[in-house]
Amino acid sequence: MKKKKKAIKMSAADTAEFIKQQLGYKTLIKPPEFWLDTGSPYANKVFGSKRYGIAYGKIILIAGPPSSGKSVIAAKIMGLAQEDGAEAAWVDGENSWDAKHVSRQGVKSDEVALFQPEYGEFKYKSKKKRNKLVNEDVEAAEDVFTRVETWLKLRRKLNPEGKRIVVVDSTTAFAPEEELMAGLDEQNMRTKVSPAVFWNMLSKHWVPLALHCNAIIIFISQLRTNPGKMFGNPEYVTGGNGLQYYASVVVWQRRISDGAIIRNGKQVGIRGILSNKKNKAGKGSVERKKCGYEVYLRNPKWKFMDVAKVKKNKKGEKANE
């Protein structure tokens, strides 16, 4: 009788590693797990874990009506990340970057890598318009984010275990190549949906990129209203559904009433509510959490609180006017 061969004992992790070696992969070590504590359990539970804070290696989507404080809260998080030793990049599609303004939220603006759509000649790859392979125009979204992606990979190569944060302000402000190539007179149904296709592709690709570059990536988007929707919430996030599918955390931000914090007849801040629509940050993270916030435009002294308290503060301010 033939002797039965003894099965080789391998753990699940060893088996997965063996498969990569057999395929000839040369993989890099994943950075250690880090968390960014905002200093407030209210903000922590909305953006991630109540105990640990915001997770590095995740994508966060912040959506809200215009002028609800989305860029300011992103700047606040960036300032906290820089204090935590993270390298920072800001992708400005709205031409709204203000170094003095973000510095009031604790951002070291001189240490931020700023990316904006350039104007010049770019090698577009359109097959239909071969005579326009080199075109003087605004830089397409694909080229802008290729530069950002290269920055992430370069910083990872230079500092494999380093932390990073990238803020994209905002998703509605970037035009894909297909839309730019069509110009103003050749737009069609395909070019009109190309931004949604682009963001779906980019966010899907950046999920593992954020993880292995140990980066907090914040996408800022706007909430729009669909007037033709008869049932359910008519509000939706611009840029297609891909942004919400692939983001680990989705937060909706809105003012309370007009939301203005008035001191001596001047607006000094914004008051509102942060609502968590999705939370897959881990470490006990729970979705559908809310908190109130009071942001002050000229200093980083933020206040996060219970929703009932922020509403009470609003009523108290009206009574004093």
Buried (B, 14 or more C-beta within 10 A) or exposed (E): EEEEEEEEEEEEEEEEBEEEEEEEEEEEEEBEEBBBBBEBBBBBBBBBBBEBBBBBBBBBBBBBBEEBBBBBBBBBBBBBBBEBEBBBBBBBBEEEBEEEBBBBBBBBBEEBBEBBBEEEEBEBEBEEEEEEEEBEBBBBBBBBBEBBBEBBEEBBEEBBEBBBBBBBBBBBBBBBBBBBBBEEEEEEEEBEEBBBBBBBBBBEEBBEBBBBBBBBBBBBBBBBEEEEEEEEEEBBBBBBEBBBEBBBBBBBBBBBEEBBBBEEEEEBBBBBBBBBBBBEBBBEBEBEBBBBBBBBBEEBEBBBBEBEBBBEBBEEBEEEE
